[in-house]
Amino acid sequence: MNVNTGFSQALVIKPAGGDALVNTKFMALYYIHGVEALHAAADTYCTDVTWVLKGTWENTTSSAQSYTQPLTTELKITRGSEVTGAGVPLVPSFKDLPMSIDASIKTFSESETTTPQTKPLTVDVAPGKKAMVYQRQYNFRTEMFFVMDAASVARNVAAVSGDGLSRKTCVVEIMSGDYLVTEKELSNAAPGTFQPKTYPRANKESDRGTVQRSGLTVKARDTLNLMGA
């Protein structure tokens, strides 16, 4: 767990200039050497970072008191989780992902992404004082389209309707190991801002041609159908 008095104490902070592209990559759903491969061209945007209240205590006694609050670090896909069942390695793509925030680099650990973990946090509260524990949640949106590689030719996959490309959108929440202990409730009057490092899109729709569903292999069609893409 990471506590840092330098953390922004605005309840919500958003990337300056709107949703920020913080990761852009090809992710393989499957690869059969010399035969075919299916990839997701994925762009991940940070939408905001939010402090989530986990516990609050008020010491009305005349002596110091200790309180324990369990904090769980984990990644949740709140929309689009069906892509993982079809082989998109979405969750592992966040492990070791670096983000610049609050003049420092935040890198998501294994316990914050692929292996959830719960640890107790002990808070000492002085007589007549109040303590509030917040845990930091990072929110993302991942947009993807799909690329079929067969016979050494890579092409975008068309939507079932034939109109445009097959696409999926996922919403991801990471409850991080960052926490804040404060005597005062954080203000939600106006979101703060931060300036993360951003990247240009690594894979664009215009980079290649398009293959209709009828031109896909059986394995590719079955994989896409499995996640409703």
C-alpha positions in Angstrom: 0.0 0.0 0.0 1.2 3.5 -0.8 0.3 6.6 1.2 1.6 9.9 0.0 0.8 13.3 1.5 1.6 14.8 -1.9 -1.5 13.2 -3.5 -4.0 15.6 -4.9 -6.8 16.0 -2.4 -9.5 16.8 -4.9 -12.1 13.9 -4.8 -11.9 13.5 -8.6 -9.2 14.5 -10.9 -9.5 14.3 -14.7 -6.8 14.5 -17.5 -6.4 18.0 -18.7 -7.8 18.3 -22.2 -10.2 15.3 -21.8 -9.7 11.5 -21.8 -6.0 10.7 -22.2 -4.6 7.9 -24.4 -2.2 6.2 -22.0 -1.7 2.8 -23.8 -2.0 1.8 -27.4 -1.1 -1.7 -28.6 -1.8 -4.8 -30.6 -3.1 -7.7 -28.4 -3.2 -11.2 -29.8 -6.3 -13.3 -29.3 -4.6 -16.2 -30.9 -1.6 -16.9 -33.2 -1.1 -20.0 -35.3 2.4 -19.8 -36.8 2.4 -19.6 -40.5 -1.4 -20.0 -40.7 -3.4 -17.2 -39.1 -3.7 -14.8 -36.2 -6.4 -12.5 -34.8 -5.4 -9.3 -33.0 -7.2 -6.6 -31.1 -5.9 -3.1 -31.9 -6.6 -1.5 -28.5 -6.5 2.1 -27.3 -6.8 2.7 -23.6 -7.8 6.1 -22.2 -7.7 7.3 -18.6 -11.0 9.0 -17.9 -10.5 10.0 -14.3 -9.0 9.2 -11.0 -11.2 9.1 -7.9 -10.7 8.9 -4.2 -13.2 6.3 -2.8 -14.1 6.6 0.9 -13.4 3.3 2.7 -13.9 4.1 6.3 -14.3 6.9 8.8 -13.8 7.0 12.6 -14.2 9.7 15.3 -12.4 9.2 18.6 -14.6 10.6 21.3 -12.4 9.2 24.1 -9.6 10.8 26.1 -6.9 8.4 24.8 -5.5 7.5 21.4 -7.5 4.7 19.6 -6.5 2.4 16.7 -8.9 1.3 14.0 -8.4 -1.3 11.3 -9.7 -0.9 7.7 -9.2 -3.7 5.1 -8.1 -2.4 1.7 -8.5 -4.5 -1.4 -6.5 -3.9 -4.5 -8.1 -5.3 -7.7 -9.0 -4.7 -11.3 -12.6 -4.9 -12.4 -14.0 -4.8 -16.0 -17.4 -3.2 -15.5 -18.3 -3.3 -19.2 -17.1 -5.5 -22.0 -15.8 -8.4 -19.9 -16.9 -10.9 -22.5 -13.7 -10.0 -24.5 -11.5 -11.8 -22.0 -13.4 -15.0 -22.5 -12.6 -14.8 -26.2 -8.9 -14.4 -25.5 -8.3 -10.7 -25.4 -5.5 -10.2 -22.8 -7.1 -7.0 -21.4 -6.3 -7.5 -17.8 -2.6 -8.3 -18.2 -2.2 -5.3 -20.4 -2.6 -3.1 -17.3 0.1 -4.8 -15.3 3.3 -2.6 -15.2 1.4 0.1 -17.1 3.1 3.4 -16.1 1.1 6.6 -15.7 2.5 10.1 -14.9 0.3 11.7 -12.2 0.9 14.1 -9.3 4.5 14.7 -10.5 5.3 11.0 -10.1 5.0 7.8 -12.1 2.3 5.3 -11.0 3.0 1.8 -12.2 0.3 -0.8 -11.7 1.5 -3.8 -9.8 0.4 -7.5 -10.0 -1.8 -7.1 -6.9 -3.5 -4.1 -8.5 -4.3 -5.9 -11.8 -3.9 -9.7 -12.2 -3.9 -10.9 -8.6 -6.3 -9.1 -6.2 -5.0 -8.7 -2.6 -6.5 -7.6 0.7 -4.4 -6.1 3.5 -5.4 -4.5 6.8 -4.6 -0.8 7.4 -4.3 0.3 11.0 -5.1 4.0 11.6 -4.2 5.7 14.9 -6.6 8.5 15.9 -5.8 11.0 18.5 -8.3 12.0 21.3 -11.1 14.2 20.0 -10.0 13.7 16.4 -11.5 12.2 13.3 -9.9 10.1 10.6 -11.1 9.2 7.1 -9.5 6.6 4.8 -9.7 7.0 1.1 -8.5 4.6 -1.6 -7.6 5.7 -5.1 -9.5 4.3 -8.0 -8.2 4.7 -11.6 -10.8 4.6 -14.3 -10.2 3.6 -17.9 -12.0 3.0 -21.2 -10.5 0.7 -23.8 -11.7 0.8 -27.4 -10.7 -1.9 -29.9 -11.2 -3.1 -33.4 -9.9 -6.4 -34.8 -7.3 -7.4 -37.3 -7.2 -10.7 -39.1 -3.8 -11.9 -40.4 -4.0 -14.7 -42.9 -1.8 -15.6 -45.9 0.6 -12.9 -44.7 -2.1 -10.2 -45.3 -3.4 -8.2 -42.4 -6.9 -6.7 -42.7 -9.4 -5.0 -40.4 -12.5 -7.1 -39.6 -15.8 -5.8 -40.8 -18.8 -5.6 -38.6 -21.5 -8.3 -38.9 -23.8 -5.8 -40.6 -21.0 -5.0 -43.1 -21.3 -1.3 -42.1 -18.0 -0.2 -40.6 -15.6 -2.3 -38.5 -16.2 -4.8 -35.7 -15.5 -3.0 -32.4 -15.7 -3.5 -28.7 -15.5 -1.0 -25.8 -14.5 -2.0 -22.3 -14.6 0.0 -19.0 -12.0 -0.8 -16.4 -11.6 0.2 -12.8 -8.4 -0.3 -10.9 -8.7 0.0 -7.1 -5.0 0.8 -6.4 -2.8 0.5 -3.4 -2.7 4.3 -3.0 -4.5 5.5 0.1 -5.0 8.7 2.0 -5.7 9.3 5.7 -7.2 12.7 6.4 -9.2 14.5 9.1 -11.3 16.3 6.6 -13.7 15.0 4.0 -12.4 15.6 0.5 -14.2 18.2 -1.6 -16.3 17.3 -4.6 -16.9 20.9 -5.5 -14.9 20.8 -8.7 -12.7 18.1 -10.3 -9.0 18.7 -10.3 -6.8 18.1 -13.3 -3.6 16.3 -14.1 -1.4 16.0 -17.1 -0.5 12.3 -17.9 1.9 11.3 -20.6 -0.1 10.5 -23.7 0.7 8.6 -26.9 -0.4 8.7 -30.6 -2.5 5.8 -31.7 -0.2 3.0 -32.7 -2.7 1.2 -35.0 -5.2 3.1 -37.1 -8.1 1.9 -39.2 -6.6 3.5 -42.3 -3.4 1.4 -41.9 -4.9 -1.5 -43.9 -7.9 -2.8 -45.9 -11.0 -4.6 -44.6 -12.1 -8.2 -44.8 -15.8 -9.0 -44.7 -17.1 -11.7 -42.3 -17.5 -14.1 -45.2 -13.7 -13.8 -45.8 -12.8 -14.9 -42.3 -11.6 -18.3 -41.2 -14.0 -20.4 -39.1 -11.7 -19.9 -36.0 -11.8 -16.1 -36.4 -15.6 -16.0 -36.8 -16.1 -18.3 -33.8 -13.8 -16.2 -31.7 -15.5 -12.9 -32.6 -19.0 -14.4 -32.2 -18.0 -15.6 -28.7 -17.6 -12.0 -27.5 -20.4 -10.5 -29.7 -18.1 -8.6 -31.9 
